[in-house]
């Protein structure tokens, strides 16, 4: 099945058409700056531009969105405008685009891509996927089954910091931290997660996962830590996979 996957992030909205049988992108990935402020109206307008770029008027569309999503309704607003809280995002974006839009948490859909086609494929046990970017997104799987909306980037660490305000990529860049300075921060986060969840495997996603070799020596978890296969494409691929799953459930 060919589905348009859209990944809404704090700084950019990425999109491509995905072959859900292989996880491959069928079109060039496009990137549009996330409007500021990232209100429903502003993002709805940006989506219309994305559909025009991809000449897409078919159904369905899959979307990864930076919020906890319950039955198409946003319950939080991470790195987007707070007006999204309790907003019916799936219904609204469907009206804006004229296509059925299936919306899920952005880290959850990135995790789906890694579990189906990427670094977690065929793995039995508990897999924690952490996407490192503007914030810290998490997806938690047990034997391939997702526990949605974990949002563990927002846990409070024992040093008094919210995790993503201490160890995200945006914090590293903003504070001009060297790998030797940022690595222990991120390790603090991972070891905290390990003490709570005891995953058998930790997969790191987002563009920074290409740099894993630079901070891997600073990670002390018992679980192996590996880089995601899809990197920045995971959200796009996973969004399309989520839409496909929803179609199958309602067929």
C-alpha positions as CSV (number, residue, x, y, z in Angstrom):
1,X,0.0,0.0,0.0
2,X,1.2,3.5,-0.8
3,X,0.5,6.0,2.0
4,X,1.6,9.6,2.6
5,X,3.5,9.7,5.9
6,X,3.9,13.0,7.7
7,X,6.1,13.6,10.7
8,X,5.3,16.8,12.6
9,X,8.3,18.0,14.7
10,X,9.0,21.0,16.9
11,X,11.1,22.6,14.1
12,X,10.2,20.8,10.9
13,X,7.4,18.9,9.2
14,X,8.7,16.0,7.0
15,X,6.8,14.0,4.5
16,X,7.1,11.4,1.8
17,X,5.0,8.7,0.2
18,X,5.8,5.3,1.7
19,X,5.5,1.7,0.4
20,X,4.2,0.0,3.6
21,X,5.1,-3.4,2.4
22,X,8.8,-2.6,2.3
23,X,9.2,0.6,4.4
24,X,10.8,2.4,1.5
25,X,10.2,6.0,0.5
26,X,8.7,6.3,-2.9
27,X,9.2,10.0,-3.2
28,X,11.8,12.5,-2.1
29,X,11.4,13.5,1.5
30,X,10.2,17.1,1.8
31,X,10.8,19.3,4.8
32,X,8.7,22.4,5.8
33,X,9.5,24.6,8.7
34,X,7.1,24.1,11.6
35,X,5.2,27.4,11.8
36,X,5.7,29.5,14.9
37,X,3.5,29.6,16.8
38,X,2.5,26.0,15.9
39,X,-1.3,26.5,16.2
40,X,-3.9,24.2,14.6
41,X,-4.7,26.8,11.9
42,X,-1.0,27.3,11.1
43,X,-0.1,23.6,10.9
44,X,-3.3,22.9,8.9
45,X,-2.2,25.5,6.4
46,X,1.3,23.9,6.2
47,X,-0.3,20.5,5.6
48,X,-2.1,21.8,2.5
49,X,1.2,22.9,1.1
50,X,2.7,19.5,1.8
51,X,-0.1,17.8,-0.1
52,X,0.5,20.1,-3.0
53,X,4.2,19.2,-3.0
54,X,3.4,15.5,-3.2
55,X,0.4,15.9,-5.5
56,X,-1.5,13.9,-3.0
57,X,-5.3,13.7,-2.9
58,X,-5.7,10.1,-2.0
59,X,-6.5,8.3,1.3
60,X,-5.2,7.7,3.8
61,X,-2.6,9.9,5.4
62,X,-0.6,8.9,8.4
63,X,0.8,11.5,10.8
64,X,3.2,11.4,13.8
65,X,2.4,14.3,16.1
66,X,4.3,15.6,19.2
67,X,1.6,14.9,21.7
68,X,-0.1,12.0,23.5
69,X,-2.9,11.0,21.3
70,X,-6.1,9.3,22.4
71,X,-8.6,8.3,19.7
72,X,-7.5,11.2,17.5
73,X,-7.5,13.8,20.4
74,X,-4.2,15.5,21.5
75,X,-3.9,15.3,25.3
76,X,-0.5,17.1,25.6
77,X,1.4,19.7,23.6
78,X,5.1,19.0,23.5
79,X,7.0,21.6,21.4
80,X,3.8,22.8,19.8
81,X,1.2,25.4,20.7
82,X,-0.7,24.6,24.0
83,X,-4.0,25.3,22.1
84,X,-3.6,21.7,20.8
85,X,-4.4,20.2,24.3
86,X,-7.7,18.3,24.1
87,X,-8.0,19.3,20.4
88,X,-9.5,16.8,18.0
89,X,-6.4,16.8,15.7
90,X,-7.3,13.8,13.5
91,X,-10.8,15.2,12.7
92,X,-9.4,18.8,12.2
93,X,-6.5,17.7,9.9
94,X,-8.9,15.5,7.9
95,X,-11.1,18.4,7.3
96,X,-8.1,20.6,6.3
97,X,-6.7,18.1,3.9
98,X,-9.8,16.5,2.5
99,X,-8.3,13.1,3.3
100,X,-8.7,10.8,6.3
101,X,-5.7,11.6,8.5
102,X,-4.7,9.0,11.1
103,X,-2.7,10.6,13.9
104,X,-0.5,9.0,16.6
105,X,2.3,10.1,18.9
106,X,5.4,10.9,17.0
107,X,7.8,8.6,18.9
108,X,5.3,5.8,18.8
109,X,5.2,5.8,15.0
110,X,8.9,6.1,14.8
111,X,9.1,3.0,17.0
112,X,6.7,1.2,14.7
113,X,9.1,1.7,11.8
114,X,12.0,0.3,13.8
115,X,10.1,-2.7,15.1
116,X,8.6,-3.6,11.7
117,X,11.6,-3.0,9.4
118,X,14.5,-1.6,11.4
119,X,16.8,-2.1,14.3
120,X,14.1,-3.9,16.4
121,X,12.8,-6.2,13.7
122,X,12.3,-9.8,15.0
123,X,13.5,-8.9,18.5
124,X,11.7,-10.6,21.4
125,X,11.6,-8.9,24.8
126,X,11.2,-5.3,25.9
127,X,12.5,-2.7,23.5
128,X,12.8,1.0,24.5
129,X,13.1,3.4,21.6
130,X,14.3,6.9,22.3
131,X,14.1,9.6,19.7
132,X,16.5,12.5,20.4
133,X,15.7,15.8,18.9
134,X,13.9,19.0,20.0
135,X,12.7,16.8,23.0
136,X,13.1,13.2,24.0
137,X,10.4,10.9,22.6
138,X,9.9,7.3,23.7
139,X,8.2,4.2,22.4
140,X,8.0,1.0,24.5
141,X,7.4,-2.4,23.0
142,X,7.0,-5.8,24.5
143,X,7.5,-8.7,22.0
144,X,6.6,-6.3,19.2
145,X,3.4,-4.9,20.9
146,X,3.3,-1.1,21.6
147,X,2.3,0.5,24.8
148,X,1.2,3.9,23.4
149,X,1.9,7.4,24.6
150,X,4.6,6.7,27.2
151,X,6.0,10.2,26.8
152,X,8.9,9.3,29.1
153,X,11.0,12.3,28.0
154,X,8.9,14.3,30.5
155,X,9.9,12.3,33.6
156,X,11.6,14.3,36.3
157,X,15.2,13.1,37.0
158,X,16.6,12.9,40.5
159,X,18.6,16.1,39.8
160,X,15.4,18.1,39.6
161,X,15.4,18.5,35.8
162,X,12.7,17.3,33.3
163,X,14.6,14.8,31.2
164,X,14.2,16.5,27.8
165,X,15.2,19.9,29.3
166,X,18.4,18.2,30.4
167,X,19.5,15.7,27.8
168,X,17.8,16.4,24.4
169,X,19.6,17.4,21.3
170,X,18.2,20.9,21.4
171,X,19.7,21.3,24.9
172,X,23.1,20.1,23.6
173,X,23.0,22.6,20.8
174,X,21.7,25.5,22.8
175,X,24.3,25.1,25.4
176,X,27.1,24.3,23.0
177,X,27.9,21.1,24.9
178,X,30.7,18.8,23.7
179,X,30.0,15.1,23.5
180,X,31.9,14.5,26.7
181,X,29.6,17.0,28.5
182,X,26.3,15.9,27.0
183,X,27.0,12.2,27.0
184,X,26.8,11.9,30.8
185,X,23.6,13.8,30.8
186,X,22.0,11.4,28.3
187,X,23.4,8.4,30.2
188,X,21.8,9.7,33.4
189,X,18.5,9.6,31.5
190,X,19.0,6.2,30.1
191,X,20.1,4.6,33.4
192,X,17.0,6.2,35.0
193,X,14.8,4.6,32.3
194,X,16.6,1.3,32.8
195,X,15.9,1.3,36.5
196,X,12.2,1.8,35.8
197,X,11.6,-0.4,32.8
198,X,14.5,-2.9,32.5
199,X,14.5,-3.1,28.7
200,X,16.3,-5.8,26.9
201,X,17.3,-3.5,24.1
202,X,17.5,0.3,23.7
203,X,17.3,1.9,20.2
204,X,18.3,5.5,19.7
205,X,16.6,7.4,16.9
206,X,16.8,10.9,15.4
207,X,19.6,12.4,13.5
208,X,21.9,12.4,16.4
209,X,21.9,8.6,16.4
210,X,24.4,8.8,13.5
211,X,26.8,10.2,16.1
212,X,26.3,7.3,18.6
213,X,30.0,6.3,18.4
214,X,30.9,9.7,19.8
215,X,29.0,9.2,23.1
216,X,28.6,5.4,23.3
217,X,31.6,5.0,25.6
218,X,29.8,7.2,28.1
219,X,26.7,4.9,28.3
220,X,26.6,2.5,31.2
221,X,23.3,0.7,30.8
222,X,23.1,-3.1,31.1
223,X,20.9,-3.3,28.0
224,X,22.7,-2.9,24.7
225,X,22.3,0.5,23.0
226,X,22.1,0.6,19.2
227,X,21.3,3.2,16.6
228,X,18.0,3.2,14.8
229,X,18.1,2.1,11.1
230,X,15.7,4.8,9.8
231,X,17.3,7.8,11.5
232,X,15.2,10.9,10.4
233,X,12.9,8.8,8.2
234,X,11.4,6.7,11.0
235,X,8.6,9.1,11.7
236,X,7.5,9.3,8.1
237,X,7.6,5.5,7.6
238,X,6.0,4.8,10.9
239,X,3.2,7.3,10.3
240,X,2.3,5.4,7.1
241,X,2.4,2.1,8.9
242,X,0.1,3.4,11.6
243,X,-2.4,4.5,9.0
244,X,-2.2,1.1,7.4
245,X,-2.9,-0.6,10.7
246,X,-5.9,1.6,11.3
247,X,-7.3,0.8,7.9
248,X,-7.0,-2.9,8.7
249,X,-8.7,-2.5,12.0
250,X,-11.7,-0.8,10.4
251,X,-11.9,-3.0,7.3
